[in-house]
Amino acid sequence: MEDLTIVNAREVVTLSGHKKPAAGKKIEELNILKNVSISVKDGKISNIGKPLNAKKTIDAEGKVIIPGFVDSHTHLIFGGNRAMEFEQRLNGKSYKEIAASGGGIFNTVGMTRNASEKDLFETGMKRLDYALKWGTTTIEIKSGYGLNYKEEMKILRVIKKLSQKHPVKIISTFLGAHEIPRDKDRNKYIDELIKMMPEVKDYAKFCDVFCEKGVFTKEESKKILMSAKKTGFGLKIHADELSSCGGSELAGELGAVSADHIVYPSDKGLKLMKKNGTIATLLPGACLYLEHRTPAKKFIDMGIPIALGSDFNPGSSPVLAMPIIMSLSCILLKLTPAQALTASTINSAYALGIGDKVGSIEVGKSADMLLLNVDSWQEIPYWLGFNPVDLIVREGKEI
């Protein structure tokens, strides 16, 4: 007997059959089924088709079922907020000007260092609750607001504790290379980051670097990421967000799992990314707040797979709801609803190295599903600011 069976759904958007990240025209292939039931046993999908006898049955009449959202890029653990900087930008100051005057990442670093581990954990639980209510069942969380061993480890411990206490599946990323601390020589800090890696490896799956003018150069980023690769990390890069500085090229050269932001990529970088299978993670929340536009259609036309993330952070994307991120990707980056849904589920799962476990509704995969109060999946990005989620199933358990 199965643990759970879901019956009578209007349609089931499976996103099945993608054995690798969907690219080009395949990103439109949602593989929608009608008149099927979904059965679950031991937290995994056991059958799609006729209903099986189960301990519990959910009647999904009138509902649309999709995989749980996978938010593949967040900075969820931080202290305080930067509402004042939001006002400064409205008054004409740029991201770089705010950072130069003591704002930006350093502002949040100060508030995060002053926050206790207990405070960061409690705030993190509330933020994860909010993300879950909007359908996020898997999320990536980066460190990066510590910028020294003690504080980075504090953040990583909080992330690990959250992964043990909260139902959302969490993938952790070490982003000690988020900025150069103002009280340290840049070369010494890079050496410090490299020395951290063996111990940090127990707390994070990926290593990320902010490769950007005024932060880490392409050469510095390569040194950090090569060391991370030797230590056993998967590689991610904040690439070409504010300028074309070689981030996309480095991502392709190293075969990084993803290049994120990627607003100003070089043609050489895009060719290398395609050659070596690097996913372009698009962050439309940052596009909205920083008023720039990622060339999403160019990636699709070139056959480079795209993923979506919220980039939830206090400075440039205080957005944590994936349906809103889908809406912004359609409005600002001109994705179709099908492209946005694929990028928010199966492709984002691949951007976290777990596309074989989550991101689609297939037999053998984790039973992470959303029952939506809509007539069609196409309404998800259409109703801007409307939460369509009626019921969440995470590893076969109702939430």
C-alpha positions, 0 to 999 in steps of 0.5 A: 500500500502506498502512503499517499495518492493524489487524484482528480487533478485538472492537469499535471505539469510533469517537466519529465524526460529532461535527463540534462538541463533543458536548452533551446526548444526543449525548454518549452517541453513541459510534458503535461498529463491529464486524467492521471493520479500520482502515488507516493511511497517513502517520500518518492513518487511511486506511480503516475497513472491509475490511482493505487490504494494508499493510506491517504488520498488527496482530492485535487479536483480543479487543481493544477499540479506542478513540481515544487519550485527550486530557488537556485540562488539566494543570500537568505542569511543576513542581519538587518536590512537596507531600506535606506539604500532603496530610497537612495537609489530612488534619489539617483545614486547607483549601486557602486556609489552606495557601496563606495559610501559605506553601503552595499555588502559591507553595510550588511556584513556589519549588521550580520556580524552583530547578529547572534547565531540564534537571531540569524537562525530564527530569522532564517526559519521565518524566511524559509516559511515564507518561501515555502508558502509560495511553493519553494521546496528546494532552495540554495543559500549562500554565506558571504556576509561574514568575510572572515573565518569566524563569521562565515562559519557562523553563517554556514552553521546556521544554514546547516541547522536550518537544513536539519530543522526546516522541511525545505531542502537546502543546498549550501554555498560558500561565498567567502569571496563576496567582497574584499574586507576593508581591513585586509590586504586582498592577496592575504584575504584570498590566501585566507579563503583558500585555507578555509576551504577544507573545513568549510567543505563539510558545510557547503556543496558549492563555492561561489565568487563575485567576479566583478570590477572592483571586487575579484578579478578574473585571475583572482577568481580563477585562483579561488575556484581552482582551489575550491575544485581541488577541495571537492566543491562544485563551482558557481560564479557571480559573473558579469553582473555590472560589467563584462569582466571575464566571468562568463569566460571563466565559468566556461573555462572551468566548467562551472555548474552555473554562471549567475546574474550574467548581464554583460557576458562576452561572446567568447564566454557564451561559447565556452559556457555552451561547450562545457554545459554551464547553466546561465542562472537569471535573477530578474529580481536584481534586474528590476531593482538595479535596472539592467536586463539579462539577455535571456533570449540570446542564451536560449537561441544559442542553446545555453540552458537557463535557470531562475533564482530569486537572488533574495538579498537585502540590497538588490533583490528583496524578493523571495516568492518564486511565482513573482520571480517567474512574472518578472522573468516574463515581463522584464526578460521576455521569457515565455511562461513555459520557459520560466516554469522550466527554468524555475523547476528542473533547470534550477535543480540541475543548477544545484546538481540535483536534477536527478532527484527533484525538479520534475514529477517522475517515478523515483524522484522526491515527491515535491509537488504543488497543488495550485488554485488556477485553471492552467499553469500559464496563470502562474506568472500572469497573476502578478503578486498572487500566490496560487499555492493551495497545498504543498507536498514535500517528500510525500508529506502535506504541508 
